[in-house]
Amino acid sequence: MPRRVVVTGIGLICSVGNETEAVWKALLEGKNGIARITLFDPVNHPSKIAGEVKNFDPATFIEKKEVKKMGRFMHFAIAATDNALAMSGLKITSDNADRIGVYIGSGIGGFEVIEREHEKLLAGGPSKVSPFFIPASIVNLAAGQVSIRTGAKGPNSAVATACTSGAHGVGDSYRLIQHGYADAMIAGGAEAACTPLSVAGFSAMRALSNRNDDPEHASRPWDKDRDGFVVGEGSGILILEELEFAKARGANILAEVIGYGMSGDAFHMASPSEDGDGARRVMLNAMKDAGIGPESIDYINAHATSTTAGDVIETRAFKAAMGDRAYQIPVSSTKAQTGHLLGGAGALEAGISVLAIRDQIAPGTMNLEHPDEGCDLDYIPNAPRRMKLDIVLSNSFGFGGTNACLIFKRYAE
């Protein structure tokens, strides 16, 4: 019998706030974190806007000499982990360390480190490359650094599945606890891809919004005037625990994880099929895992990035997976406010989904003024909505056709 898994802590950092409650408050107040890029001069870039993390100094919580040994995505992961552990009250000791693991995904990893060190190589030759280049840039070192700092000695892993990485980090951790490989996991994703090469690459794909003169309204899921997504950065970390382990230490249980689905599109390297088959199947897989049907879903936190094709296709997938019930389930996308955190998005939005259950309120979809043709569901436009939330579903999709779906439930004995 699989063990029950609960959420006891959440750490969030993104463009609208640097800790969990600040992020949640900003989302509910409709605040927007998207602005002109400051991390580099975007003057020659078609898209000059991003959801950057603001007023962030890693030296306030990481030793100064260590900061330069890490990529920015690692700083975010550590900050979010500190926040999540503080909320959970989980203490890692010599008695439990080997039963507590870390699983943090990232789509790209230390992109700014790679760009910087490559420039040094070209300008000055191999001797100018930092000895910390590799450990500061590779994807698994977010989990590695968190493990080193916390002393967690259980399963230690990372996943790089593009924009699904954070959701896979949470879902795979859920499985590890379910099947007895760990009693608790520090799980999620982190990304720091507001860099010249990253923004140029996504622009070359015609994936980004160019609404440079109105950045706060650039990300507009399901709206007919959407013109692409906005790159965001940050991290989402959840503390997952086996139920009895959490209860034994008197933990405050925020929600229970009851379902996790995965699927592959097997269609295209960057685009989903027009019928949304992969998204449909991943939601069905998650509901099957949870032992529920569409009638049980109270709210969906959608992947919806504000791309022309993606939002319509996800809507089709909702209808295919949920049937007529799709028209009765409120759906929203918080990417209108945060931008798209790529490999960190799924974990950020998993945390938001749990907070929605905790406070019985769903965040709205900002900037939804004129729904596009075919986008005809209840997208909670422009304001949060109080409602009864027992079960929430969260979607994440990534390049290569990799999909994940998480389902959370209000905790009850």
Secondary structure, 3 states (H helix, E strand, C coil): CCCCEEEEEEEEEECCECCHHHHHHHHHCCCCCCEECCCCCCCCCCCCEEECCCCCCHHHCCCHHHHCCCCHHHHHHHHHHHHHHHHHCCCCCCCCHHHEEEEEECCCCCHHHHHHHHHHHHHHCHHHCCCCHHHHHCCCHHHHHHHHHHCCCCCEECCCCHHHHHHHHHHHHHHHHHCCCCCEEEEEEEEECCCHHHHHHHHHCCCECCCCCCHHHCCCCCECCCCCECEEEEEEEEEEEEHHHHHHCCCCCCEEEEEEEEEECCCCCCCCCCCCHHHHHHHHHHHHHHCCCHHHCCEEECCCCCCHHHHHHHHHHHHHHHHHHHHHCCEECCHHHHCECHHHHHHHHHHHHHHHHHHCEECCECCCCCECCCCCCCCCECCCEECCCCEEEEEEEECCCEEEEEEEECCCC
